[in-house]
Amino acid sequence: MNGAEQLLRTAADNGVTACFANPGTTEMQLVAALDTERRIRPVLGLFEGVATGAADGFGRMTGLPALTILHLGPGLANGLANLHNARRAHTPVVNLVGDHATWHRDADAPLTSDIESLARPMSTWVHTTERADQLAADGARAISAALAPPGGVATLIIPQDTAWTDVDAAEPSAPIEPSTRALVGPPVIDDVAAALREHGERAVVLLGASALRSDGLLVAARVQAATGCRILTQGMPARVERGGGLPSFASVPYFPEQATEALAPATLMVLVGATDPVSFFGYPGQPSRPRPDSCQLLGMATPEDDAIHALDALATALDAPAAPVSAVERPQLPTGSTLGLSQLGAALAALQPEGAIVVDEAITSGAAYAAMAVGAPSHDVLALTGGAIGQGLPVAVGAAVACPDRRVIALQADGSAMYTFQALWTMARESLDVTVVLCANRTYRILQVELMRAGVVEPGPAGVGLTDLGHPSIDWVQLASGLGVMARSVDTADDLVDALRVSLATPGPSLVEVRL
Amino acid sequence: MNGAEQLLRTAADNGVTACFANPGTTEMQLVAALDTERRIRPVLGLFEGVATGAADGFGRMTGLPALTILHLGPGLANGLANLHNARRAHTPVVNLVGDHATWHRDADAPLTSDIESLARPMSTWVHTTERADQLAADGARAISAALAPPGGVATLIIPQDTAWTDVDAAEPSAPIEPSTRALVGPPVIDDVAAALREHGERAVVLLGASALRSDGLLVAARVQAATGCRILTQGMPARVERGGGLPSFASVPYFPEQATEALAPATLMVLVGATDPVSFFGYPGQPSRPRPDSCQLLGMATPEDDAIHALDALATALDAPAAPVSAVERPQLPTGSTLGLSQLGAALAALQPEGAIVVDEAITSGAAYAAMAVGAPSHDVLALTGGAIGQGLPVAVGAAVACPDRRVIALQADGSAMYTFQALWTMARESLDVTVVLCANRTYRILQVELMRAGVVEPGPAGVGLTDLGHPSIDWVQLASGLGVMARSVDTADDLVDALRVSLATPGPSLVEVRL
């Protein structure tokens, strides 16, 4: 048994079941070890951003870390953008990054670089193994670090000789440390209860992280019923449950002008698994934080804490009644030849099956859908947590591997899809039940909006050219077909409904290009 | 005039003519400024690795830095793999990385990360501008740093308020520092001349960097004629001139076993623009450095020095005769239905036009071509300097932008092409004269070789699956067509010759999928 084999045995003993890999020479022992440890499913990505994004999607749905296998500094670098999103999502992920043999590092071979410097910005834990007999224990520490609340990205750098050197096969697997979320004590709960009673409808309860799961949303509605407070959700959540009669709450708006307006009446903000809202970008004359100075901030549960437990305790302290249930219906199916964002939203919300996992990287194309999906059957939405585009298709891969009994719907903007659309190939290879709804507006629309916000009302050739995807126009049907995924392009509501019906009912992946 | 406009004016005043961009919100002032500074050509990439690789290709062909525009930490991260190759190529590149406004950084907005930590491993110079009135001067410093011998990657991080804030328009552009390569003095030359005379045919002269240009190769042949020494070239050079009657020298072999064998007879190694050879990877029982301990190392010119000047002086000191010219002929055009690596190499070497720029990321598919191209007309070869795959198509973009009068031939492996094949779209948009020769063996062949080298003779399902690209098979004609590039698939020598003839004669990009 070599170090690599012992590492993977330890990972499997500690609950790891999936490995999203894009290996190179320095990772060959890890690849070979996957054939000795069959409890871990290897999934190949043809680009590292696919592997890391898939690990993010897997972790969001299971709460457990998947492994990635990445090739030295450049391989890690290619995966960093989606690790950035995973970091912001607090997703447990364990990266295994191969490096040159310990004795070969000083030679400064062509692929040598400072891997730790690359890893640190996107990782909560970084370590380089120095000896084969430490590799498995380092792997257990990486898993522990990834699982420590609120969850995070752990990066283990593996010099190749620590993988190929023999170790003691009889050594039992190193155990991981137990991870439990901290419980919020009664004094904090009582303070929040008193403050909510005092501020009444001028209070905002901001939900984030685990408070966005069904239990949290249901109890939050009771708190609202008891105190008249307003409930908001943090923008771009890692995972939020929706539909199926769950209460639905507005998000803090994206642009600072609207966020400031939305929070202006608030005199109290209670954070439950959330953090004090910040503007996504800074703009001249706009504040970094939309919360008014006069609005008191009260932390009830951090993202690390058990937010559901805290909400339950709060509802009890408030003697909160059951929340009123308002029946919300699905939108009507759109018909006819017009196809815009509202038809797209209605068609999807009307057709999505029970238990769908909606991976939302629609950017400007998803606005109508979100409101309409309130009436859809129970589903999860996974949002673009860190703003690093190219997340959607890889996260859909990971979510589909994690939940083979659920349909994954990737609601995907075209500009963002171009970053990591190698993920389509992995969907085809693994026969994943993914419906890709490719919103093709043939522009970086959000950048056209931002150019206008920057005062450029009539952009010149550079401003036009650098925000346009239409010259040449991208043929998504050809791209998907070229990677083994069935695809169809639609430009009427009727065709969209038909194409979605077929895709959602057909096992395996397919893509619907929605020409907007 | 704002900071961004002054920065681009300064860059243009200092010789910058191209900008490979993948911008986001924080770069909107830079985008707008490209409409005020028309001396800089903006080129959009649909993924950051395209932009950075293109800047590398542009810099290798012009010796001048192109700009990139990248979006905060994740945007830079997506471009790092090709910046790693640029760093190893000593290519001048100036990255402009947008960041949050200075006053917004502390808010830890979703896209915030430690950009300097990400930039440092792949950059020789990293700086964050703090005030608008310093931005243009920082840009000039970045250009100076990129041009300082031997050339390097400079990364300037630009908080958005330094770009949008007004500055004094009357301020003249900051000048860049002159960059000249150091001349090697007579004592060193005389020592080398004496040593070469002493060691005779047991001496190896290893050429790298600028010594691989035609002047260097021609003088090296004279040194060989005068002393009987062996001339070798460093592996994976940034740019080497070939064909057209130039002398051709073998490279140091890739695998350490062969490299060690090749260098075993040497008692002296003279470095001319090269560095002491190292093995690409470390293997059990193989040394990091193939040069035998008994072989004396003598540095004549570092990659920073003027290697051509040093070689000229050496030839003079040796009173070297003119080198014998050996006429080498083009290979015969292959015919028939068989299509393998030798037919591919012969067809390309037989048909490539005068002045072609061959971007070589063929990995295992290029071996036969390299030997046959010795007889082709004069051309440049740009190799995979840093081993970070996904370089080929982006570098081809940059080389074509740099040299619009020359045909670029991207000799490209399929596995590597998948990393950055968004570059095809940019080729189509900019109508670049690029012939992509896509070598489709539907495997990561080099990894299958490496698995065998690691002792895995009969890999299991993981070893097979993680090195196979054939399930599903990638349809390169559809992929290229989907991105606006004409494409054709061939599986006979006859069809290959026909397809290459058409592609090389047709303006704009086209792709030939060679099914191996």
Interface residues (C-beta under 8 A of the other chain):
Chain A: A21 P23 G24 T25 T26 M28 Q29 V31 A32 L34 D35 P42 L44 L46 F47 G49 G73 P74 G75 A77 N78 L80 A81 H84 R88 H100 A101 W103 H104 D106 A107 D108 A109 P110 L111 S113 D114 I115 S117 L118 R120 P121 M122 Q160 D161 W164 M236 V278 S279 F280 F281 G282 P284 S288 R289 T385 G386 G387 A388 G390 G415 M418 Y419 Q422 W425 A428 R429 I446 L447 E450 L451 R453 A454 V456 P459 G460 P461 A462 G463 G465 L466 T467 D468 L469 H471 P472 S473 I474 D475 W476 V477 Q478 L479 S481 G482 L483 G484
Chain B: A21 P23 G24 T25 T26 M28 Q29 V31 A32 L34 D35 P42 L44 L46 F47 G49 G73 P74 G75 A77 N78 L80 A81 H84 R88 H100 A101 W103 H104 D106 A107 D108 A109 P110 L111 S113 D114 I115 S117 L118 R120 P121 M122 Q160 D161 W164 M236 V278 S279 F280 F281 G282 P284 S288 R289 T385 G386 G387 A388 G390 G415 M418 Y419 Q422 W425 A428 R429 I446 L447 E450 L451 R453 A454 V456 P459 G460 P461 A462 G463 G465 L466 T467 D468 L469 H471 P472 S473 I474 D475 W476 V477 Q478 L479 S481 G482 L483 G484
